[in-house]
Amino acid sequence: MQKSDILLYTTAFAGGLVSLGVELAASSLLRPHFGTANLVWAAIIGLILLYLTVGNLVGGRWADRSPRRSTLFQILAWAGFSVGILPFVAQPILAIAAPSFESFRIAMLGGSFVAVLLLFSIPITLLGCVTPFVVRLSIRDVADSGRVSGRVYAVSTLGSFLGAFLPDLLLVPTIGTQNTFVLLSLILLAVACAGLFSSGWKPPMPRVALYAAMPLIIILLALTLRHRPVKAATPGEIIYETESAYNYIQVAERSDGCRHLLLNEGGGIHSVTCPGRIETPGPWDYFLIGPYFNAPPHRPAAVESVALIGLAAGTTAQQFTEIYGPIPIDGVEIDPEIVRVGKQYFGMTQPNLEPIVADGRVFLARTEQVYSLIGVDAYRLPYIPPHLTTVEFFQQARDHLTSDGVLVINVGRVANDYRLVTAIVSTLLRVFPSAHVVEVPYSFNAIVVATVQPTTASNLAENLAVLDDHGFLHTTARRAVENLRPTQPGDIVFTDDRASIELVTNGLLFDYVLGGLN
């Protein structure tokens, strides 16, 4: 390899790095508005592969027609420039998505999603042109074509390998999504400008000025058009926002002092804390009364330890500590940034709470602890992670419950459509002898309680007498009795091999939207 080829291989490396880096950054760009469902990922990956395919075809023909380094580096420059302006052009389109998600205006929501994905067609197609172009320029002897093309693709793939890790593990958490696009853009523009001005290219001065101005324009946009927060889903002032490798995080504070944790598209509240108040308007309260589906009399003193899969900012942990005292609580949260936000903004500093940064299922596989109650509330709205809904996961949970333990899981529903709840119940009953459903009033939630012991729903009402001296527990249990919903198991059972929960959820949402249009 000659010294003059080093820049070509650097170009292949940069093209591979940025093409996959943009793909990962695209998920962070779309995540606050459309979530992280498989459908979103499939669309991102599928279309980017399609754009790269078109770029490979176009780049190969282009290289044969104009086998000059100046042509390659101009393509690279325009690819870098279009990567850099992409988040700024996308923001006005994405601004339509947040209110559309809240009101389920499917046409506007889908239209903005498609429009943003189409914006990626220009930079990714141009990036797809890079590798075949580098191959064409690197081959000087047909006898070496296999070796040279293999080396170029190896270098490009090595760049892609790095690009697969940089956005989520380093760039987005530290500098944000918008600046990640800017940095990837500047990498390409630096290589392009170095190539153009070292290749003997002598264009008219206006064209030289154009390429020299490209990085300055991107930097100027980054300095003047800073990222705007996603609109809060509930009334209140955004007092904090940040991005992590997993979520776009906001803390909203209302006029009454209540704080809400909002994630990604802002379609739901993931944690709430209110000054001097333990009761919440959501599903959290009902986790507290799960043990009282056991045969009466089942007393609060029997609740000795708790594990929470999906700790968020600690609403349920705070309630358990308030009601049951300083019992050991293991709170499992996959996003370390949410744990930090919980401690700083939601008072998640209880000494009996052990925040554990891990995937919930991995935690259960490794721990030897047993619990009186395991709560699962790990939504990435409107989806529960599939691996937390299967027979195998529920068996893991049962293995870590005491002889009178309960598993409590928050499940989504829409109006009177309980197909997801029914599927969860049928899956739970493959592991537990009994499962009961409580509707959460004025919400899209149902609480499903599975018990290690065979139990009946009437046990909850019979345990009310035990709770007479426990005001909040008694009130919550009575409210749960009033909202019990007899639910028969369905035909769907989720397993690790076939966890079709997203298909069920997609169907539920689709029918709900269509019902609203009729």
C-alpha positions as CSV (number, residue, x, y, z in Angstrom):
1,M,0.0,0.0,0.0
2,Q,1.4,3.4,-1.0
3,K,1.4,6.4,1.2
4,S,-1.1,8.1,-1.2
5,D,-3.6,5.3,-0.4
6,I,-3.7,6.1,3.3
7,L,-6.2,8.9,2.7
8,L,-8.4,6.5,0.7
9,Y,-8.4,3.9,3.4
10,T,-9.1,6.7,6.0
11,T,-12.1,7.6,3.8
12,A,-13.4,4.1,3.8
13,F,-13.0,3.9,7.5
14,A,-14.7,7.2,8.1
15,G,-17.5,6.2,5.7
16,G,-18.1,3.0,7.6
17,L,-18.0,4.6,11.0
18,V,-20.4,7.4,10.1
19,S,-22.9,5.2,8.2
20,L,-23.5,3.0,11.2
21,G,-23.1,5.9,13.7
22,V,-25.9,7.7,11.9
23,E,-28.0,4.6,12.1
24,L,-27.6,4.5,15.9
25,A,-28.0,8.2,16.2
26,A,-31.2,8.0,14.2
27,S,-32.7,5.8,16.8
28,S,-31.9,8.5,19.5
29,L,-33.4,11.2,17.2
30,L,-36.6,9.3,16.8
31,R,-36.9,7.7,20.2
32,P,-38.3,10.8,22.1
33,H,-41.2,10.9,19.6
34,F,-41.8,7.3,18.5
35,G,-40.3,5.1,21.2
36,T,-38.1,2.1,20.7
37,A,-40.5,-0.6,19.5
38,N,-39.3,-3.3,17.1
39,L,-41.4,-1.6,14.4
40,V,-39.3,1.6,14.7
41,W,-36.0,-0.3,14.7
42,A,-37.1,-2.4,11.7
43,A,-38.0,0.7,9.8
44,I,-34.7,2.4,10.6
45,I,-32.5,-0.6,9.8
46,G,-34.4,-1.6,6.8
47,L,-34.5,1.8,5.1
48,I,-30.8,2.5,5.9
49,L,-29.8,-0.8,4.4
50,L,-31.9,0.1,1.3
51,Y,-30.2,3.5,1.0
52,L,-26.8,1.9,1.3
53,T,-27.8,-0.6,-1.4
54,V,-28.7,2.2,-3.7
55,G,-25.5,4.0,-2.8
56,N,-23.4,1.0,-3.6
57,L,-25.0,0.6,-7.0
58,V,-24.7,4.3,-7.8
59,G,-21.2,4.6,-6.4
60,G,-19.9,1.8,-8.5
61,R,-21.2,3.3,-11.7
62,W,-20.1,6.8,-10.7
63,A,-16.6,5.6,-10.0
64,D,-16.3,4.0,-13.4
65,R,-17.5,7.2,-15.1
66,S,-15.4,9.6,-13.1
67,P,-12.5,7.7,-11.4
68,R,-11.0,10.8,-9.8
69,R,-10.2,11.5,-6.2
70,S,-11.7,14.9,-6.4
71,T,-15.1,13.3,-7.3
72,L,-14.9,10.9,-4.3
73,F,-14.1,13.7,-1.8
74,Q,-16.9,15.9,-3.1
75,I,-19.3,13.1,-2.6
76,L,-17.9,12.7,0.9
77,A,-18.3,16.4,1.6
78,W,-21.9,16.5,0.6
79,A,-22.5,13.3,2.7
80,G,-21.0,15.0,5.7
81,F,-22.9,18.3,5.1
82,S,-26.2,16.5,4.8
83,V,-25.5,14.5,8.0
84,G,-24.8,17.7,9.9
85,I,-28.0,19.5,8.8
86,L,-30.2,16.5,9.3
87,P,-31.2,17.0,13.0
88,F,-31.9,20.7,12.3
89,V,-34.2,20.0,9.3
90,A,-35.8,17.1,11.2
91,Q,-36.8,19.1,14.3
92,P,-39.7,21.0,12.8
93,I,-41.1,17.7,11.4
94,L,-40.6,15.9,14.7
95,A,-42.4,18.8,16.5
96,I,-45.6,17.5,14.9
97,A,-45.1,14.1,16.4
98,A,-45.4,14.9,20.1
99,P,-49.0,16.3,20.1
100,S,-50.0,13.7,17.5
101,F,-48.9,10.9,19.8
102,E,-50.9,12.3,22.7
103,S,-54.1,12.6,20.6
104,F,-53.4,9.4,18.5
105,R,-53.6,11.3,15.2
106,I,-52.1,8.5,13.2
107,A,-51.8,10.2,9.9
108,M,-49.7,13.1,11.2
109,L,-47.7,10.8,13.5
110,G,-46.9,8.3,10.7
111,G,-46.3,11.1,8.2
112,S,-43.7,12.8,10.4
113,F,-42.0,9.4,11.0
114,V,-41.8,8.6,7.3
115,A,-40.7,12.2,6.4
116,V,-37.8,12.0,8.9
117,L,-36.7,8.6,7.6
118,L,-36.7,9.9,4.1
119,L,-34.4,12.7,5.2
120,F,-31.8,10.0,5.8
121,S,-31.9,8.9,2.2
122,I,-29.5,11.6,1.0
123,P,-26.6,11.2,3.4
124,I,-26.8,7.4,3.6
125,T,-27.0,7.0,-0.1
126,L,-24.0,9.2,-0.6
127,L,-22.2,7.2,2.1
128,G,-23.1,4.1,0.3
129,C,-21.2,5.5,-2.7
130,V,-17.9,5.8,-0.8
131,T,-16.7,2.2,-0.5
132,P,-17.1,1.1,-4.1
133,F,-15.5,4.4,-5.1
134,V,-12.5,3.8,-2.9
135,V,-12.1,0.3,-4.3
136,R,-12.1,1.6,-7.8
137,L,-9.5,4.2,-7.0
138,S,-7.3,1.8,-5.1
139,I,-7.0,-0.9,-7.8
140,R,-4.1,-0.3,-10.0
141,D,-3.6,-3.9,-11.2
142,V,-6.5,-6.3,-11.9
143,A,-4.5,-9.1,-10.5
144,D,-4.7,-7.4,-7.1
145,S,-8.4,-6.5,-7.3
146,G,-9.5,-9.2,-4.8
147,R,-6.9,-8.3,-2.2
148,V,-7.5,-4.6,-2.5
149,S,-11.3,-4.7,-2.4
150,G,-11.1,-7.1,0.6
151,R,-8.8,-4.7,2.4
152,V,-11.1,-1.7,1.6
153,Y,-14.2,-3.5,2.8
154,A,-12.3,-4.7,5.9
155,V,-11.3,-1.2,6.8
156,S,-14.8,0.1,6.2
157,T,-16.3,-2.7,8.3
158,L,-13.9,-1.9,11.1
159,G,-15.1,1.7,11.0
160,S,-18.7,0.4,11.2
161,F,-17.7,-1.7,14.2
162,L,-16.6,1.5,16.0
163,G,-19.7,3.3,14.8
164,A,-21.9,0.7,16.4
165,F,-20.6,1.6,19.9
166,L,-19.8,5.3,19.8
167,P,-23.3,6.9,19.7
168,D,-25.1,5.0,22.4
169,L,-22.1,4.3,24.7
170,L,-20.3,7.6,24.5
171,L,-21.5,10.4,22.2
172,V,-25.3,10.7,22.9
173,P,-25.0,10.4,26.7
174,T,-22.2,13.0,26.8
175,I,-22.8,15.5,24.0
176,G,-26.4,14.7,23.0
177,T,-28.1,13.5,19.8
178,Q,-27.9,16.7,17.9
179,N,-24.2,17.2,18.6
180,T,-23.5,13.5,17.7
181,F,-24.8,14.2,14.2
182,V,-22.6,17.4,14.1
183,L,-19.5,15.5,15.2
184,L,-20.1,12.7,12.7
185,S,-20.6,15.4,10.0
186,L,-17.3,17.2,10.9
187,I,-15.4,13.9,10.8
188,L,-16.5,13.4,7.2
189,L,-15.9,17.0,6.2
190,A,-12.4,16.9,7.7
191,V,-11.5,13.9,5.6
192,A,-13.2,15.4,2.5
193,C,-11.5,18.7,2.8
194,A,-8.1,17.1,3.4
195,G,-8.6,15.0,0.3
196,L,-9.8,17.8,-1.9
197,F,-7.0,20.2,-1.1
198,S,-4.3,17.5,-1.3
199,S,-5.4,15.9,-4.5
200,G,-4.3,18.7,-6.9
201,W,-7.9,19.7,-7.4
202,K,-8.2,23.2,-8.9
203,P,-11.8,24.3,-9.1
204,P,-13.1,27.9,-9.4
205,M,-12.7,29.9,-6.2
206,P,-16.5,30.0,-5.4
207,R,-16.5,26.2,-5.3
208,V,-13.5,26.1,-3.0
209,A,-15.2,28.6,-0.8
210,L,-18.4,26.4,-0.7
211,Y,-16.6,23.3,0.5
212,A,-14.5,25.3,3.0
213,A,-17.7,26.9,4.4
214,M,-19.5,23.6,4.9
215,P,-18.0,22.8,8.4
216,L,-18.4,26.4,9.4
217,I,-22.1,26.3,8.5
218,I,-22.6,23.1,10.6
219,I,-20.8,24.6,13.6
220,L,-22.9,27.8,13.3
221,L,-26.1,25.8,13.2
222,A,-25.0,23.8,16.3
223,L,-24.3,27.0,18.2
224,T,-27.4,28.9,17.2
225,L,-30.1,26.2,16.8
226,R,-29.8,24.3,20.0
227,H,-32.0,21.3,20.7
228,R,-35.5,22.1,21.9
229,P,-37.1,19.9,24.5
230,V,-40.0,17.6,23.6
231,K,-43.3,19.1,24.7
232,A,-44.3,17.9,28.2
233,A,-47.2,15.5,28.2
234,T,-48.7,17.1,31.3
235,P,-49.0,20.7,32.4
236,G,-45.9,21.9,34.1
237,E,-42.6,23.5,33.6
238,I,-39.6,21.4,32.4
239,I,-37.1,21.9,35.2
240,Y,-34.5,19.3,33.9
241,E,-33.9,17.4,30.7
242,T,-31.1,15.1,29.5
243,E,-30.3,12.2,27.2
244,S,-29.0,8.8,28.2
245,A,-28.0,5.8,26.2
246,Y,-31.6,4.5,26.8
247,N,-34.0,7.4,27.1
248,Y,-34.7,11.1,26.6
249,I,-35.5,12.2,30.1
250,Q,-37.5,15.1,31.4
251,V,-38.6,16.3,34.8
252,A,-41.7,18.4,34.8
253,E,-42.8,20.4,37.9
254,R,-46.4,21.5,38.3
255,S,-47.7,24.6,40.1
256,D,-48.6,22.4,43.2
257,G,-45.0,21.2,43.5
258,C,-45.7,17.7,42.1
259,R,-42.9,16.4,39.9
260,H,-43.3,14.0,37.0
261,L,-40.7,11.9,35.2
262,L,-41.3,11.8,31.5
263,L,-39.4,9.6,29.1
264,N,-39.0,9.6,25.4
265,E,-42.3,10.5,23.6
266,G,-43.7,11.9,26.8
267,G,-46.9,9.8,26.4
268,G,-46.9,8.7,30.1
269,I,-45.7,9.5,33.5
270,H,-43.1,7.1,34.8
271,S,-42.7,8.4,38.3
272,V,-44.4,11.1,40.4
273,T,-43.7,12.7,43.7
274,C,-45.8,15.3,45.5
275,P,-45.0,17.3,48.7
276,G,-46.6,15.7,51.7
277,R,-48.7,13.3,49.7
278,I,-48.2,9.5,49.3
279,E,-51.3,8.8,47.1
280,T,-50.8,9.0,43.3
281,P,-53.2,9.2,40.4
282,G,-51.6,6.2,38.7
283,P,-50.9,2.5,39.1
284,W,-48.2,2.7,41.7
285,D,-50.5,2.6,44.7
286,Y,-51.8,-0.8,43.8
287,F,-48.5,-2.5,44.0
288,L,-48.8,-2.0,47.8
289,I,-51.8,-4.2,48.2
290,G,-50.6,-7.2,46.2
291,P,-49.9,-9.3,49.3
292,Y,-53.5,-9.1,50.5
293,F,-54.7,-11.5,47.8
294,N,-53.2,-14.2,50.2
295,A,-55.6,-16.0,52.5
296,P,-56.8,-13.8,55.4
297,P,-55.6,-12.7,57.8
298,H,-52.5,-11.5,56.0
299,R,-50.9,-8.8,58.0
300,P,-48.5,-6.0,56.8
301,A,-45.7,-7.4,59.0
302,A,-45.6,-10.4,56.6
303,V,-44.2,-8.1,53.9
304,E,-40.5,-8.4,54.7
305,S,-38.6,-7.5,51.4
306,V,-39.4,-6.2,48.0
307,A,-37.8,-6.2,44.5
308,L,-38.9,-3.6,41.9
309,I,-38.1,-4.3,38.3
310,G,-38.4,-0.9,36.7
311,L,-37.5,1.3,39.6
312,A,-37.7,4.6,37.5
313,A,-37.4,7.5,39.9
314,G,-38.6,5.6,42.9
315,T,-42.3,6.3,43.4
316,T,-43.2,2.8,44.4
317,A,-40.0,2.4,46.5
318,Q,-40.9,5.5,48.4
319,Q,-44.5,4.3,49.0
320,F,-43.3,0.9,50.3
321,T,-40.9,2.6,52.7
322,E,-43.6,4.9,53.9
323,I,-46.1,2.2,54.5
324,Y,-44.0,-0.8,55.5
325,G,-41.1,0.9,57.2
326,P,-37.4,0.4,56.3
327,I,-37.8,-3.1,54.8
328,P,-35.0,-4.1,52.3
329,I,-35.9,-3.0,48.7
330,D,-33.9,-3.9,45.7
331,G,-34.8,-1.4,42.9
332,V,-33.6,-2.5,39.5
333,E,-33.3,0.1,36.7
334,I,-31.5,-0.4,33.5
335,D,-30.8,3.3,32.9
336,P,-28.2,4.8,35.4
337,E,-29.2,8.3,34.4
338,I,-32.7,7.8,35.6
339,V,-31.3,6.6,38.9
340,R,-29.3,9.8,39.2
341,V,-32.4,11.9,38.3
342,G,-34.5,10.0,40.9
343,K,-32.0,10.8,43.6
344,Q,-31.6,14.5,42.6
345,Y,-35.2,15.4,41.8
346,F,-37.5,12.8,43.4
347,G,-36.0,12.2,46.8
348,M,-35.0,8.7,46.1
349,T,-32.6,8.5,49.0
350,Q,-34.2,6.0,51.3
351,P,-31.4,4.1,53.2
352,N,-33.4,0.8,52.8
353,L,-33.4,1.1,49.0
354,E,-30.6,-0.4,47.0
355,P,-30.8,1.0,43.4
356,I,-29.3,-1.6,41.1
357,V,-28.4,-0.6,37.5
358,A,-29.1,-3.8,35.5
359,D,-31.6,-5.4,33.3
360,G,-34.3,-6.9,35.4
361,R,-34.1,-10.4,34.1
362,V,-30.3,-10.5,34.4
363,F,-30.6,-9.3,38.0
364,L,-33.0,-12.1,38.9
365,A,-30.8,-14.7,37.2
366,R,-27.8,-13.6,39.4
367,T,-29.3,-12.8,42.7
368,E,-29.9,-15.3,45.5
369,Q,-32.3,-13.1,47.4
370,V,-36.0,-14.1,48.0
371,Y,-38.8,-11.5,48.3
372,S,-42.3,-11.1,49.7
373,L,-43.2,-9.1,46.6
374,I,-41.6,-8.6,43.1
375,G,-43.1,-5.7,41.2
376,V,-42.6,-5.3,37.4
377,D,-43.2,-1.9,35.9
378,A,-40.7,-1.6,33.1
379,Y,-42.7,0.0,30.4
380,R,-41.1,1.8,27.4
381,L,-44.5,3.1,26.5
382,P,-46.6,1.6,25.1
383,Y,-44.6,-1.6,25.3
384,I,-43.4,-3.9,28.0
385,P,-39.9,-5.4,27.1
386,P,-40.8,-8.8,25.7
387,H,-38.3,-10.7,27.8
388,L,-40.1,-9.6,30.9
389,T,-43.4,-11.2,29.9
390,T,-42.6,-14.8,29.2
391,V,-43.1,-18.1,31.0
392,E,-39.4,-18.4,31.6
393,F,-39.2,-14.9,33.2
394,F,-42.2,-15.6,35.4
395,Q,-40.6,-18.8,36.5
396,Q,-37.4,-16.9,37.5
397,A,-39.6,-14.5,39.5
398,R,-41.4,-17.3,41.3
399,D,-38.1,-18.9,42.2
400,H,-37.2,-15.7,44.1
401,L,-40.5,-15.4,46.0
402,T,-41.3,-16.5,49.5
403,S,-43.9,-19.2,50.1
404,D,-46.6,-16.5,50.4
405,G,-45.0,-14.1,47.8
406,V,-46.7,-12.3,45.0
407,L,-45.7,-11.0,41.6
408,V,-47.3,-7.7,40.7
409,I,-47.1,-6.4,37.1
410,N,-48.4,-3.3,35.4
411,V,-50.1,-4.1,32.1
412,G,-51.5,-1.7,29.5
413,R,-55.1,-1.8,28.2
414,V,-57.2,0.4,26.0
415,A,-60.8,1.2,27.0
416,N,-62.4,-2.2,27.3
417,D,-59.8,-4.0,25.2
418,Y,-58.1,-6.4,27.6
419,R,-56.4,-8.7,25.1
420,L,-52.9,-7.9,26.4
421,V,-54.0,-8.3,30.0
422,T,-55.6,-11.7,29.1
423,A,-52.4,-12.8,27.4
424,I,-50.3,-11.9,30.5
425,V,-52.8,-13.7,32.7
426,S,-52.6,-16.9,30.6
427,T,-48.8,-16.7,30.7
428,L,-48.7,-16.2,34.4
429,L,-51.0,-19.2,35.0
430,R,-48.4,-21.4,33.4
431,V,-46.3,-20.7,36.5
432,F,-48.5,-19.4,39.3
433,P,-51.7,-21.1,40.6
434,S,-53.7,-17.9,40.7
435,A,-53.8,-14.5,39.0
436,H,-56.1,-11.5,39.6
437,V,-56.7,-8.3,37.7
438,V,-57.4,-4.8,39.1
439,E,-58.4,-2.0,36.8
440,V,-56.6,1.3,37.5
441,P,-59.4,3.9,37.2
442,Y,-59.1,6.8,34.7
443,S,-56.0,5.2,33.1
444,F,-54.8,2.8,30.4
445,N,-53.4,0.4,33.1
446,A,-54.4,-2.8,34.8
447,I,-52.5,-4.4,37.7
448,V,-52.1,-8.1,37.5
449,V,-51.3,-10.0,40.8
450,A,-50.0,-13.5,40.7
451,T,-49.7,-15.5,43.9
452,V,-47.4,-18.4,44.9
453,Q,-50.3,-19.9,47.0
454,P,-53.6,-20.8,45.4
455,T,-55.8,-17.7,46.2
456,T,-59.2,-16.2,45.4
457,A,-60.1,-12.6,44.5
458,S,-62.4,-12.5,47.6
459,N,-59.3,-12.7,49.9
460,L,-58.6,-9.0,49.2
461,A,-62.0,-8.0,50.6
462,E,-61.7,-10.3,53.5
463,N,-58.3,-8.8,54.4
464,L,-59.8,-5.3,54.7
465,A,-60.5,-5.9,58.3
466,V,-56.8,-6.5,58.9
467,L,-56.0,-3.1,57.4
468,D,-58.5,-1.1,59.5
469,D,-55.6,0.6,61.3
470,H,-53.6,1.3,58.2
471,G,-55.4,4.2,56.6
472,F,-53.8,4.4,53.2
473,L,-53.4,0.6,52.7
474,H,-57.1,0.2,53.7
475,T,-58.2,2.9,51.3
476,T,-56.2,1.5,48.4
477,A,-57.3,-2.1,49.1
478,R,-60.9,-1.0,49.2
479,R,-60.5,0.9,45.9
480,A,-58.9,-2.2,44.4
481,V,-61.8,-4.4,45.6
482,E,-64.2,-2.0,43.8
483,N,-62.1,-2.3,40.6
484,L,-61.5,-6.1,40.5
485,R,-62.1,-7.5,37.1
486,P,-62.7,-11.2,36.6
487,T,-60.4,-12.2,33.7
488,Q,-60.3,-15.6,32.0
489,P,-57.0,-16.7,30.5
490,G,-56.7,-16.5,26.7
491,D,-55.1,-18.7,24.1
492,I,-51.9,-16.6,23.8
493,V,-48.9,-17.6,26.0
494,F,-45.6,-15.7,25.7
495,T,-42.4,-17.7,25.8
496,D,-38.8,-16.8,25.2
497,D,-39.1,-18.5,21.8
498,R,-42.3,-16.7,20.9
499,A,-42.8,-13.5,22.8
500,S,-45.3,-11.8,20.5
501,I,-46.2,-9.0,22.9
502,E,-45.4,-6.2,20.4
503,L,-47.8,-7.7,17.9
504,V,-50.6,-7.8,20.5
505,T,-49.8,-4.2,21.6
506,N,-49.7,-3.0,18.0
507,G,-53.1,-4.6,17.3
508,L,-54.5,-3.1,20.5
509,L,-53.4,0.4,19.6
510,F,-54.3,0.1,16.0
511,D,-57.9,-0.9,16.8
512,Y,-58.1,1.9,19.4
513,V,-57.1,4.5,16.8
514,L,-59.5,3.1,14.2
515,G,-62.3,3.1,16.8
516,G,-61.6,6.8,17.5
517,L,-61.9,7.5,13.8
518,N,-65.2,5.8,13.4
